[in-house]
Amino acid sequence: MVSLLAEIPPSGGIILSSFIESISINQDSSLLDHCIMASGLVFLGLILINLYFQLFRMIQKSLLEYWQEPWNWLEVSSCFIVKL
């Protein structure tokens, strides 16, 4: 955590202060946490593979021809809307 503070006292001037604290993100990792992370990485890999195939199809067809099909709009947007 980083905290930066700038104060202007009534007497004038500026008082600057900073506070930096480091913490560990994964303090206690259980087997369930690792399974959730692994499934998230597999899902991310599948999304990247789908994006690769969509870009490959976009290159095969012309760019305008590719975007004329409504299904392609859904396919590409699904690569960017997914939450992990």
PDB file of N, CA, C and O in Angstrom:
ATOM      1  N   MET A   1       0.848  -1.162   0.000  1.00  0.00           N
ATOM      2  CA  MET A   1       0.000   0.000   0.000  1.00  0.00           C
ATOM      3  C   MET A   1       0.896   1.228   0.000  1.00  0.00           C
ATOM      4  O   MET A   1       1.883   1.292   0.734  1.00  0.00           O
ATOM      5  N   VAL A   2       0.546   2.193  -0.823  1.00  0.00           N
ATOM      6  CA  VAL A   2       1.295   3.441  -0.921  1.00  0.00           C
ATOM      7  C   VAL A   2       0.349   4.583  -0.603  1.00  0.00           C
ATOM      8  O   VAL A   2      -0.748   4.671  -1.154  1.00  0.00           O
ATOM      9  N   SER A   3       0.784   5.449   0.287  1.00  0.00           N
ATOM     10  CA  SER A   3      -0.030   6.604   0.657  1.00  0.00           C
ATOM     11  C   SER A   3       0.823   7.865   0.520  1.00  0.00           C
ATOM     12  O   SER A   3       1.878   7.985   1.142  1.00  0.00           O
ATOM     13  N   LEU A   4       0.354   8.795  -0.297  1.00  0.00           N
ATOM     14  CA  LEU A   4       1.037  10.067  -0.482  1.00  0.00           C
ATOM     15  C   LEU A   4       0.128  11.168   0.058  1.00  0.00           C
ATOM     16  O   LEU A   4      -1.074  11.177  -0.210  1.00  0.00           O
ATOM     17  N   LEU A   5       0.698  12.083   0.809  1.00  0.00           N
ATOM     18  CA  LEU A   5      -0.099  13.119   1.447  1.00  0.00           C
ATOM     19  C   LEU A   5       0.584  14.469   1.271  1.00  0.00           C
ATOM     20  O   LEU A   5       1.795  14.591   1.460  1.00  0.00           O
ATOM     21  N   ALA A   6      -0.192  15.470   0.912  1.00  0.00           N
ATOM     22  CA  ALA A   6       0.307  16.842   0.803  1.00  0.00           C
ATOM     23  C   ALA A   6      -0.631  17.728   1.615  1.00  0.00           C
ATOM     24  O   ALA A   6      -1.837  17.759   1.370  1.00  0.00           O
ATOM     25  N   GLU A   7      -0.073  18.440   2.573  1.00  0.00           N
ATOM     26  CA  GLU A   7      -0.875  19.313   3.432  1.00  0.00           C
ATOM     27  C   GLU A   7      -0.426  20.759   3.259  1.00  0.00           C
ATOM     28  O   GLU A   7       0.756  21.045   3.067  1.00  0.00           O
ATOM     29  N   ILE A   8      -1.389  21.651   3.331  1.00  0.00           N
ATOM     30  CA  ILE A   8      -1.098  23.081   3.303  1.00  0.00           C
ATOM     31  C   ILE A   8      -1.534  23.656   4.648  1.00  0.00           C
ATOM     32  O   ILE A   8      -2.727  23.850   4.883  1.00  0.00           O
ATOM     33  N   PRO A   9      -0.568  23.931   5.537  1.00  0.00           N
ATOM     34  CA  PRO A   9      -0.937  24.471   6.847  1.00  0.00           C
ATOM     35  C   PRO A   9      -1.344  25.950   6.743  1.00  0.00           C
ATOM     36  O   PRO A   9      -1.035  26.603   5.746  1.00  0.00           O
ATOM     37  N   PRO A  10      -2.029  26.479   7.759  1.00  0.00           N
ATOM     38  CA  PRO A  10      -2.445  27.888   7.732  1.00  0.00           C
ATOM     39  C   PRO A  10      -1.272  28.864   7.640  1.00  0.00           C
ATOM     40  O   PRO A  10      -1.432  29.980   7.146  1.00  0.00           O
ATOM     41  N   SER A  11      -0.103  28.454   8.109  1.00  0.00           N
ATOM     42  CA  SER A  11       1.058  29.340   8.073  1.00  0.00           C
ATOM     43  C   SER A  11       1.676  29.430   6.673  1.00  0.00           C
ATOM     44  O   SER A  11       2.562  30.254   6.444  1.00  0.00           O
ATOM     45  N   GLY A  12       1.212  28.578   5.723  1.00  0.00           N
ATOM     46  CA  GLY A  12       1.745  28.605   4.362  1.00  0.00           C
ATOM     47  C   GLY A  12       2.718  27.474   4.121  1.00  0.00           C
ATOM     48  O   GLY A  12       3.157  26.804   5.056  1.00  0.00           O
ATOM     49  N   GLY A  13       3.052  27.268   2.861  1.00  0.00           N
ATOM     50  CA  GLY A  13       3.974  26.191   2.485  1.00  0.00           C
ATOM     51  C   GLY A  13       3.224  24.885   2.252  1.00  0.00           C
ATOM     52  O   GLY A  13       1.999  24.822   2.354  1.00  0.00           O
ATOM     53  N   ILE A  14       3.979  23.867   1.943  1.00  0.00           N
ATOM     54  CA  ILE A  14       3.410  22.543   1.695  1.00  0.00           C
ATOM     55  C   ILE A  14       4.207  21.527   2.487  1.00  0.00           C
ATOM     56  O   ILE A  14       5.437  21.541   2.474  1.00  0.00           O
ATOM     57  N   ILE A  15       3.502  20.645   3.176  1.00  0.00           N
ATOM     58  CA  ILE A  15       4.138  19.559   3.916  1.00  0.00           C
ATOM     59  C   ILE A  15       3.827  18.263   3.178  1.00  0.00           C
ATOM     60  O   ILE A  15       2.666  17.872   3.061  1.00  0.00           O
ATOM     61  N   LEU A  16       4.866  17.600   2.680  1.00  0.00           N
ATOM     62  CA  LEU A  16       4.710  16.353   1.952  1.00  0.00           C
ATOM     63  C   LEU A  16       5.088  15.187   2.842  1.00  0.00           C
ATOM     64  O   LEU A  16       6.058  15.262   3.597  1.00  0.00           O
ATOM     65  N   SER A  17       4.324  14.111   2.756  1.00  0.00           N
ATOM     66  CA  SER A  17       4.666  12.895   3.495  1.00  0.00           C
ATOM     67  C   SER A  17       4.249  11.691   2.662  1.00  0.00           C
ATOM     68  O   SER A  17       3.331  11.770   1.846  1.00  0.00           O
ATOM     69  N   SER A  18       4.936  10.582   2.880  1.00  0.00           N
ATOM     70  CA  SER A  18       4.612   9.349   2.171  1.00  0.00           C
ATOM     71  C   SER A  18       4.718   8.181   3.130  1.00  0.00           C
ATOM     72  O   SER A  18       5.487   8.213   4.092  1.00  0.00           O
ATOM     73  N   PHE A  19       3.935   7.150   2.854  1.00  0.00           N
ATOM     74  CA  PHE A  19       3.948   5.947   3.662  1.00  0.00           C
ATOM     75  C   PHE A  19       3.859   4.764   2.708  1.00  0.00           C
ATOM     76  O   PHE A  19       2.926   4.685   1.909  1.00  0.00           O
ATOM     77  N   ILE A  20       4.818   3.842   2.783  1.00  0.00           N
ATOM     78  CA  ILE A  20       4.846   2.669   1.916  1.00  0.00           C
ATOM     79  C   ILE A  20       4.858   1.428   2.798  1.00  0.00           C
ATOM     80  O   ILE A  20       5.706   1.277   3.678  1.00  0.00           O
ATOM     81  N   GLU A  21       3.889   0.535   2.540  1.00  0.00           N
ATOM     82  CA  GLU A  21       3.789  -0.700   3.312  1.00  0.00           C
ATOM     83  C   GLU A  21       3.633  -1.854   2.325  1.00  0.00           C
ATOM     84  O   GLU A  21       2.751  -1.816   1.468  1.00  0.00           O
ATOM     85  N   SER A  22       4.461  -2.855   2.433  1.00  0.00           N
ATOM     86  CA  SER A  22       4.348  -4.008   1.539  1.00  0.00           C
ATOM     87  C   SER A  22       3.615  -5.128   2.268  1.00  0.00           C
ATOM     88  O   SER A  22       3.809  -5.360   3.462  1.00  0.00           O
ATOM     89  N   ILE A  23       2.766  -5.813   1.504  1.00  0.00           N
ATOM     90  CA  ILE A  23       2.020  -6.930   2.060  1.00  0.00           C
ATOM     91  C   ILE A  23       2.101  -8.091   1.089  1.00  0.00           C
ATOM     92  O   ILE A  23       2.380  -7.900  -0.095  1.00  0.00           O
ATOM     93  N   SER A  24       1.862  -9.273   1.578  1.00  0.00           N
ATOM     94  CA  SER A  24       1.824 -10.461   0.730  1.00  0.00           C
ATOM     95  C   SER A  24       0.397 -10.674   0.252  1.00  0.00           C
ATOM     96  O   SER A  24      -0.538 -10.639   1.052  1.00  0.00           O
ATOM     97  N   ILE A  25       0.224 -10.893  -1.034  1.00  0.00           N
ATOM     98  CA  ILE A  25      -1.119 -11.054  -1.585  1.00  0.00           C
ATOM     99  C   ILE A  25      -1.700 -12.409  -1.208  1.00  0.00           C
ATOM    100  O   ILE A  25      -2.832 -12.480  -0.729  1.00  0.00           O
ATOM    101  N   ASN A  26      -0.957 -13.469  -1.411  1.00  0.00           N
ATOM    102  CA  ASN A  26      -1.422 -14.816  -1.075  1.00  0.00           C
ATOM    103  C   ASN A  26      -0.755 -15.266   0.208  1.00  0.00           C
ATOM    104  O   ASN A  26       0.304 -15.893   0.182  1.00  0.00           O
ATOM    105  N   GLN A  27      -1.375 -14.947   1.323  1.00  0.00           N
ATOM    106  CA  GLN A  27      -0.760 -15.299   2.600  1.00  0.00           C
ATOM    107  C   GLN A  27      -0.955 -16.783   2.918  1.00  0.00           C
ATOM    108  O   GLN A  27       0.012 -17.483   3.220  1.00  0.00           O
ATOM    109  N   ASP A  28      -2.186 -17.264   2.854  1.00  0.00           N
ATOM    110  CA  ASP A  28      -2.480 -18.668   3.120  1.00  0.00           C
ATOM    111  C   ASP A  28      -3.109 -19.274   1.870  1.00  0.00           C
ATOM    112  O   ASP A  28      -4.259 -18.981   1.544  1.00  0.00           O
ATOM    113  N   SER A  29      -2.357 -20.116   1.176  1.00  0.00           N
ATOM    114  CA  SER A  29      -2.864 -20.741  -0.038  1.00  0.00           C
ATOM    115  C   SER A  29      -3.267 -22.171   0.278  1.00  0.00           C
ATOM    116  O   SER A  29      -2.455 -22.979   0.728  1.00  0.00           O
ATOM    117  N   SER A  30      -4.527 -22.464   0.035  1.00  0.00           N
ATOM    118  CA  SER A  30      -5.012 -23.823   0.243  1.00  0.00           C
ATOM    119  C   SER A  30      -5.107 -24.533  -1.104  1.00  0.00           C
ATOM    120  O   SER A  30      -4.875 -23.925  -2.148  1.00  0.00           O
ATOM    121  N   LEU A  31      -5.442 -25.801  -1.079  1.00  0.00           N
ATOM    122  CA  LEU A  31      -5.592 -26.573  -2.297  1.00  0.00           C
ATOM    123  C   LEU A  31      -6.727 -26.008  -3.150  1.00  0.00           C
ATOM    124  O   LEU A  31      -6.633 -25.982  -4.377  1.00  0.00           O
ATOM    125  N   LEU A  32      -7.798 -25.556  -2.498  1.00  0.00           N
ATOM    126  CA  LEU A  32      -8.924 -24.973  -3.226  1.00  0.00           C
ATOM    127  C   LEU A  32      -8.512 -23.696  -3.951  1.00  0.00           C
ATOM    128  O   LEU A  32      -8.938 -23.465  -5.083  1.00  0.00           O
ATOM    129  N   ASP A  33      -7.687 -22.865  -3.313  1.00  0.00           N
ATOM    130  CA  ASP A  33      -7.196 -21.645  -3.966  1.00  0.00           C
ATOM    131  C   ASP A  33      -6.377 -21.974  -5.215  1.00  0.00           C
ATOM    132  O   ASP A  33      -6.505 -21.300  -6.238  1.00  0.00           O
ATOM    133  N   HIS A  34      -5.550 -22.994  -5.135  1.00  0.00           N
ATOM    134  CA  HIS A  34      -4.745 -23.396  -6.285  1.00  0.00           C
ATOM    135  C   HIS A  34      -5.620 -23.961  -7.404  1.00  0.00           C
ATOM    136  O   HIS A  34      -5.345 -23.719  -8.580  1.00  0.00           O
ATOM    137  N   CYS A  35      -6.663 -24.704  -7.058  1.00  0.00           N
ATOM    138  CA  CYS A  35      -7.573 -25.248  -8.076  1.00  0.00           C
ATOM    139  C   CYS A  35      -8.334 -24.131  -8.772  1.00  0.00           C
ATOM    140  O   CYS A  35      -8.512 -24.170  -9.989  1.00  0.00           O
ATOM    141  N   ILE A  36      -8.783 -23.137  -8.016  1.00  0.00           N
ATOM    142  CA  ILE A  36      -9.491 -22.003  -8.597  1.00  0.00           C
ATOM    143  C   ILE A  36      -8.572 -21.225  -9.530  1.00  0.00           C
ATOM    144  O   ILE A  36      -8.980 -20.831 -10.623  1.00  0.00           O
ATOM    145  N   MET A  37      -7.320 -21.002  -9.094  1.00  0.00           N
ATOM    146  CA  MET A  37      -6.365 -20.282  -9.930  1.00  0.00           C
ATOM    147  C   MET A  37      -6.037 -21.072 -11.194  1.00  0.00           C
ATOM    148  O   MET A  37      -5.922 -20.490 -12.272  1.00  0.00           O
ATOM    149  N   ALA A  38      -5.885 -22.390 -11.075  1.00  0.00           N
ATOM    150  CA  ALA A  38      -5.581 -23.216 -12.241  1.00  0.00           C
ATOM    151  C   ALA A  38      -6.744 -23.211 -13.232  1.00  0.00           C
ATOM    152  O   ALA A  38      -6.526 -23.130 -14.441  1.00  0.00           O
ATOM    153  N   SER A  39      -7.972 -23.296 -12.730  1.00  0.00           N
ATOM    154  CA  SER A  39      -9.112 -23.274 -13.644  1.00  0.00           C
ATOM    155  C   SER A  39      -9.245 -21.904 -14.312  1.00  0.00           C
ATOM    156  O   SER A  39      -9.644 -21.820 -15.474  1.00  0.00           O
ATOM    157  N   GLY A  40      -8.915 -20.841 -13.595  1.00  0.00           N
ATOM    158  CA  GLY A  40      -8.921 -19.508 -14.201  1.00  0.00           C
ATOM    159  C   GLY A  40      -7.881 -19.382 -15.299  1.00  0.00           C
ATOM    160  O   GLY A  40      -8.138 -18.750 -16.324  1.00  0.00           O
ATOM    161  N   LEU A  41      -6.706 -19.976 -15.100  1.00  0.00           N
ATOM    162  CA  LEU A  41      -5.668 -19.934 -16.124  1.00  0.00           C
ATOM    163  C   LEU A  41      -6.039 -20.771 -17.343  1.00  0.00           C
ATOM    164  O   LEU A  41      -5.726 -20.395 -18.473  1.00  0.00           O
ATOM    165  N   VAL A  42      -6.704 -21.905 -17.120  1.00  0.00           N
ATOM    166  CA  VAL A  42      -7.167 -22.724 -18.248  1.00  0.00           C
ATOM    167  C   VAL A  42      -8.207 -21.945 -19.042  1.00  0.00           C
ATOM    168  O   VAL A  42      -8.170 -21.932 -20.272  1.00  0.00           O
ATOM    169  N   PHE A  43      -9.142 -21.290 -18.336  1.00  0.00           N
ATOM    170  CA  PHE A  43     -10.168 -20.497 -18.993  1.00  0.00           C
ATOM    171  C   PHE A  43      -9.548 -19.348 -19.785  1.00  0.00           C
ATOM    172  O   PHE A  43      -9.979 -19.064 -20.902  1.00  0.00           O
ATOM    173  N   LEU A  44      -8.549 -18.691 -19.220  1.00  0.00           N
ATOM    174  CA  LEU A  44      -7.844 -17.624 -19.924  1.00  0.00           C
ATOM    175  C   LEU A  44      -7.161 -18.160 -21.177  1.00  0.00           C
ATOM    176  O   LEU A  44      -7.179 -17.506 -22.220  1.00  0.00           O
ATOM    177  N   GLY A  45      -6.567 -19.330 -21.084  1.00  0.00           N
ATOM    178  CA  GLY A  45      -5.939 -19.944 -22.251  1.00  0.00           C
ATOM    179  C   GLY A  45      -6.952 -20.225 -23.354  1.00  0.00           C
ATOM    180  O   GLY A  45      -6.664 -20.002 -24.530  1.00  0.00           O
ATOM    181  N   LEU A  46      -8.136 -20.714 -22.986  1.00  0.00           N
ATOM    182  CA  LEU A  46      -9.173 -20.972 -23.984  1.00  0.00           C
ATOM    183  C   LEU A  46      -9.645 -19.683 -24.648  1.00  0.00           C
ATOM    184  O   LEU A  46      -9.917 -19.663 -25.848  1.00  0.00           O
ATOM    185  N   ILE A  47      -9.742 -18.615 -23.871  1.00  0.00           N
ATOM    186  CA  ILE A  47     -10.139 -17.322 -24.438  1.00  0.00           C
ATOM    187  C   ILE A  47      -9.088 -16.826 -25.423  1.00  0.00           C
ATOM    188  O   ILE A  47      -9.433 -16.309 -26.485  1.00  0.00           O
ATOM    189  N   LEU A  48      -7.809 -16.978 -25.083  1.00  0.00           N
ATOM    190  CA  LEU A  48      -6.740 -16.539 -25.984  1.00  0.00           C
ATOM    191  C   LEU A  48      -6.705 -17.381 -27.256  1.00  0.00           C
ATOM    192  O   LEU A  48      -6.421 -16.863 -28.336  1.00  0.00           O
ATOM    193  N   ILE A  49      -6.997 -18.687 -27.132  1.00  0.00           N
ATOM    194  CA  ILE A  49      -7.057 -19.528 -28.326  1.00  0.00           C
ATOM    195  C   ILE A  49      -8.206 -19.095 -29.221  1.00  0.00           C
ATOM    196  O   ILE A  49      -8.052 -19.039 -30.441  1.00  0.00           O
ATOM    197  N   ASN A  50      -9.368 -18.786 -28.626  1.00  0.00           N
ATOM    198  CA  ASN A  50     -10.512 -18.306 -29.401  1.00  0.00           C
ATOM    199  C   ASN A  50     -10.180 -16.992 -30.096  1.00  0.00           C
ATOM    200  O   ASN A  50     -10.537 -16.803 -31.259  1.00  0.00           O
ATOM    201  N   LEU A  51      -9.508 -16.088 -29.406  1.00  0.00           N
ATOM    202  CA  LEU A  51      -9.115 -14.814 -30.011  1.00  0.00           C
ATOM    203  C   LEU A  51      -8.146 -15.039 -31.172  1.00  0.00           C
ATOM    204  O   LEU A  51      -8.232 -14.357 -32.193  1.00  0.00           O
ATOM    205  N   TYR A  52      -7.233 -15.985 -31.021  1.00  0.00           N
ATOM    206  CA  TYR A  52      -6.286 -16.314 -32.096  1.00  0.00           C
ATOM    207  C   TYR A  52      -7.037 -16.784 -33.338  1.00  0.00           C
ATOM    208  O   TYR A  52      -6.752 -16.334 -34.448  1.00  0.00           O
ATOM    209  N   PHE A  53      -8.008 -17.701 -33.146  1.00  0.00           N
ATOM    210  CA  PHE A  53      -8.769 -18.199 -34.294  1.00  0.00           C
ATOM    211  C   PHE A  53      -9.606 -17.102 -34.942  1.00  0.00           C
ATOM    212  O   PHE A  53      -9.762 -17.084 -36.163  1.00  0.00           O
ATOM    213  N   GLN A  54     -10.148 -16.184 -34.137  1.00  0.00           N
ATOM    214  CA  GLN A  54     -10.923 -15.086 -34.705  1.00  0.00           C
ATOM    215  C   GLN A  54     -10.030 -14.159 -35.534  1.00  0.00           C
ATOM    216  O   GLN A  54     -10.428 -13.710 -36.609  1.00  0.00           O
ATOM    217  N   LEU A  55      -8.837 -13.877 -35.041  1.00  0.00           N
ATOM    218  CA  LEU A  55      -7.907 -13.044 -35.797  1.00  0.00           C
ATOM    219  C   LEU A  55      -7.453 -13.747 -37.071  1.00  0.00           C
ATOM    220  O   LEU A  55      -7.265 -13.103 -38.103  1.00  0.00           O
ATOM    221  N   PHE A  56      -7.276 -15.073 -37.001  1.00  0.00           N
ATOM    222  CA  PHE A  56      -6.882 -15.842 -38.183  1.00  0.00           C
ATOM    223  C   PHE A  56      -7.972 -15.780 -39.251  1.00  0.00           C
ATOM    224  O   PHE A  56      -7.684 -15.605 -40.435  1.00  0.00           O
ATOM    225  N   ARG A  57      -9.255 -15.930 -38.809  1.00  0.00           N
ATOM    226  CA  ARG A  57     -10.363 -15.829 -39.767  1.00  0.00           C
ATOM    227  C   ARG A  57     -10.487 -14.423 -40.337  1.00  0.00           C
ATOM    228  O   ARG A  57     -10.849 -14.245 -41.500  1.00  0.00           O
ATOM    229  N   MET A  58     -10.182 -13.419 -39.506  1.00  0.00           N
ATOM    230  CA  MET A  58     -10.245 -12.036 -39.961  1.00  0.00           C
ATOM    231  C   MET A  58      -9.198 -11.776 -41.050  1.00  0.00           C
ATOM    232  O   MET A  58      -9.443 -11.024 -41.993  1.00  0.00           O
ATOM    233  N   ILE A  59      -8.033 -12.407 -40.906  1.00  0.00           N
ATOM    234  CA  ILE A  59      -6.976 -12.242 -41.903  1.00  0.00           C
ATOM    235  C   ILE A  59      -7.334 -12.978 -43.190  1.00  0.00           C
ATOM    236  O   ILE A  59      -7.047 -12.490 -44.283  1.00  0.00           O
ATOM    237  N   GLN A  60      -7.970 -14.172 -43.064  1.00  0.00           N
ATOM    238  CA  GLN A  60      -8.348 -14.937 -44.249  1.00  0.00           C
ATOM    239  C   GLN A  60      -9.382 -14.198 -45.085  1.00  0.00           C
ATOM    240  O   GLN A  60      -9.270 -14.123 -46.309  1.00  0.00           O
ATOM    241  N   LYS A  61     -10.395 -13.649 -44.406  1.00  0.00           N
ATOM    242  CA  LYS A  61     -11.402 -12.866 -45.125  1.00  0.00           C
ATOM    243  C   LYS A  61     -10.910 -11.428 -45.174  1.00  0.00           C
ATOM    244  O   LYS A  61      -9.912 -11.087 -44.537  1.00  0.00           O
ATOM    245  N   SER A  62     -11.583 -10.612 -45.902  1.00  0.00           N
ATOM    246  CA  SER A  62     -11.245  -9.191 -45.831  1.00  0.00           C
ATOM    247  C   SER A  62     -11.831  -8.633 -44.535  1.00  0.00           C
ATOM    248  O   SER A  62     -12.773  -9.199 -43.980  1.00  0.00           O
ATOM    249  N   LEU A  63     -11.287  -7.554 -44.072  1.00  0.00           N
ATOM    250  CA  LEU A  63     -11.715  -6.976 -42.795  1.00  0.00           C
ATOM    251  C   LEU A  63     -13.176  -6.554 -42.839  1.00  0.00           C
ATOM    252  O   LEU A  63     -13.911  -6.797 -41.881  1.00  0.00           O
ATOM    253  N   LEU A  64     -13.608  -5.939 -43.905  1.00  0.00           N
ATOM    254  CA  LEU A  64     -15.002  -5.503 -44.017  1.00  0.00           C
ATOM    255  C   LEU A  64     -15.953  -6.691 -44.119  1.00  0.00           C
ATOM    256  O   LEU A  64     -17.040  -6.663 -43.542  1.00  0.00           O
ATOM    257  N   GLU A  65     -15.562  -7.722 -44.838  1.00  0.00           N
ATOM    258  CA  GLU A  65     -16.414  -8.909 -44.973  1.00  0.00           C
ATOM    259  C   GLU A  65     -16.568  -9.613 -43.626  1.00  0.00           C
ATOM    260  O   GLU A  65     -17.644 -10.123 -43.312  1.00  0.00           O
ATOM    261  N   TYR A  66     -15.507  -9.642 -42.838  1.00  0.00           N
ATOM    262  CA  TYR A  66     -15.557 -10.295 -41.531  1.00  0.00           C
ATOM    263  C   TYR A  66     -16.541  -9.586 -40.599  1.00  0.00           C
ATOM    264  O   TYR A  66     -17.330 -10.247 -39.923  1.00  0.00           O
ATOM    265  N   TRP A  67     -16.508  -8.269 -40.552  1.00  0.00           N
ATOM    266  CA  TRP A  67     -17.354  -7.518 -39.612  1.00  0.00           C
ATOM    267  C   TRP A  67     -18.800  -7.384 -40.081  1.00  0.00           C
ATOM    268  O   TRP A  67     -19.623  -6.846 -39.339  1.00  0.00           O
ATOM    269  N   GLN A  68     -19.143  -7.850 -41.282  1.00  0.00           N
ATOM    270  CA  GLN A  68     -20.525  -7.778 -41.741  1.00  0.00           C
ATOM    271  C   GLN A  68     -21.395  -8.867 -41.119  1.00  0.00           C
ATOM    272  O   GLN A  68     -22.619  -8.738 -41.111  1.00  0.00           O
ATOM    273  N   GLU A  69     -20.805  -9.914 -40.610  1.00  0.00           N
ATOM    274  CA  GLU A  69     -21.567 -10.986 -39.981  1.00  0.00           C
ATOM    275  C   GLU A  69     -21.760 -10.674 -38.493  1.00  0.00           C
ATOM    276  O   GLU A  69     -20.778 -10.470 -37.780  1.00  0.00           O
ATOM    277  N   PRO A  70     -23.009 -10.633 -38.013  1.00  0.00           N
ATOM    278  CA  PRO A  70     -23.265 -10.310 -36.592  1.00  0.00           C
ATOM    279  C   PRO A  70     -22.653 -11.320 -35.630  1.00  0.00           C
ATOM    280  O   PRO A  70     -22.267 -10.960 -34.518  1.00  0.00           O
ATOM    281  N   TRP A  71     -22.560 -12.580 -36.048  1.00  0.00           N
ATOM    282  CA  TRP A  71     -21.992 -13.590 -35.158  1.00  0.00           C
ATOM    283  C   TRP A  71     -20.531 -13.272 -34.816  1.00  0.00           C
ATOM    284  O   TRP A  71     -20.082 -13.545 -33.703  1.00  0.00           O
ATOM    285  N   ASN A  72     -19.801 -12.703 -35.756  1.00  0.00           N
ATOM    286  CA  ASN A  72     -18.400 -12.366 -35.497  1.00  0.00           C
ATOM    287  C   ASN A  72     -18.274 -11.264 -34.455  1.00  0.00           C
ATOM    288  O   ASN A  72     -17.313 -11.253 -33.686  1.00  0.00           O
ATOM    289  N   TRP A  73     -19.230 -10.334 -34.417  1.00  0.00           N
ATOM    290  CA  TRP A  73     -19.213  -9.301 -33.389  1.00  0.00           C
ATOM    291  C   TRP A  73     -19.342  -9.942 -32.002  1.00  0.00           C
ATOM    292  O   TRP A  73     -18.659  -9.536 -31.062  1.00  0.00           O
ATOM    293  N   LEU A  74     -20.214 -10.940 -31.879  1.00  0.00           N
ATOM    294  CA  LEU A  74     -20.369 -11.637 -30.599  1.00  0.00           C
ATOM    295  C   LEU A  74     -19.121 -12.427 -30.235  1.00  0.00           C
ATOM    296  O   LEU A  74     -18.693 -12.422 -29.080  1.00  0.00           O
ATOM    297  N   GLU A  75     -18.541 -13.101 -31.208  1.00  0.00           N
ATOM    298  CA  GLU A  75     -17.356 -13.913 -30.943  1.00  0.00           C
ATOM    299  C   GLU A  75     -16.197 -13.066 -30.416  1.00  0.00           C
ATOM    300  O   GLU A  75     -15.562 -13.432 -29.426  1.00  0.00           O
ATOM    301  N   VAL A  76     -15.922 -11.949 -31.064  1.00  0.00           N
ATOM    302  CA  VAL A  76     -14.790 -11.126 -30.650  1.00  0.00           C
ATOM    303  C   VAL A  76     -15.092 -10.411 -29.343  1.00  0.00           C
ATOM    304  O   VAL A  76     -14.210 -10.288 -28.493  1.00  0.00           O
ATOM    305  N   SER A  77     -16.319  -9.936 -29.165  1.00  0.00           N
ATOM    306  CA  SER A  77     -16.644  -9.231 -27.921  1.00  0.00           C
ATOM    307  C   SER A  77     -16.600 -10.170 -26.716  1.00  0.00           C
ATOM    308  O   SER A  77     -16.323  -9.733 -25.599  1.00  0.00           O
ATOM    309  N   SER A  78     -16.877 -11.470 -26.940  1.00  0.00           N
ATOM    310  CA  SER A  78     -16.815 -12.417 -25.825  1.00  0.00           C
ATOM    311  C   SER A  78     -15.387 -12.583 -25.300  1.00  0.00           C
ATOM    312  O   SER A  78     -15.196 -12.978 -24.149  1.00  0.00           O
ATOM    313  N   CYS A  79     -14.401 -12.292 -26.115  1.00  0.00           N
ATOM    314  CA  CYS A  79     -13.011 -12.395 -25.669  1.00  0.00           C
ATOM    315  C   CYS A  79     -12.647 -11.268 -24.705  1.00  0.00           C
ATOM    316  O   CYS A  79     -11.723 -11.417 -23.905  1.00  0.00           O
ATOM    317  N   PHE A  80     -13.362 -10.144 -24.770  1.00  0.00           N
ATOM    318  CA  PHE A  80     -12.986  -8.987 -23.970  1.00  0.00           C
ATOM    319  C   PHE A  80     -13.923  -8.741 -22.794  1.00  0.00           C
ATOM    320  O   PHE A  80     -13.581  -7.960 -21.906  1.00  0.00           O
ATOM    321  N   ILE A  81     -15.085  -9.373 -22.754  1.00  0.00           N
ATOM    322  CA  ILE A  81     -16.068  -9.105 -21.705  1.00  0.00           C
ATOM    323  C   ILE A  81     -15.921 -10.063 -20.544  1.00  0.00           C
ATOM    324  O   ILE A  81     -16.487  -9.807 -19.482  1.00  0.00           O
ATOM    325  N   VAL A  82     -15.202 -11.136 -20.691  1.00  0.00           N
ATOM    326  CA  VAL A  82     -15.123 -12.197 -19.702  1.00  0.00           C
ATOM    327  C   VAL A  82     -14.432 -11.706 -18.430  1.00  0.00           C
ATOM    328  O   VAL A  82     -13.413 -11.019 -18.493  1.00  0.00           O
ATOM    329  N   LYS A  83     -14.994 -12.066 -17.280  1.00  0.00           N
ATOM    330  CA  LYS A  83     -14.372 -11.758 -15.985  1.00  0.00           C
ATOM    331  C   LYS A  83     -13.684 -13.015 -15.463  1.00  0.00           C
ATOM    332  O   LYS A  83     -14.195 -14.125 -15.607  1.00  0.00           O
ATOM    333  N   LEU A  84     -12.521 -12.819 -14.856  1.00  0.00           N
ATOM    334  CA  LEU A  84     -11.838 -13.945 -14.239  1.00  0.00           C
ATOM    335  C   LEU A  84     -11.921 -13.838 -12.751  1.00  0.00           C
ATOM    336  O   LEU A  84     -11.403 -14.699 -12.040  1.00  0.00           O
TER     337      LEU A  84
END
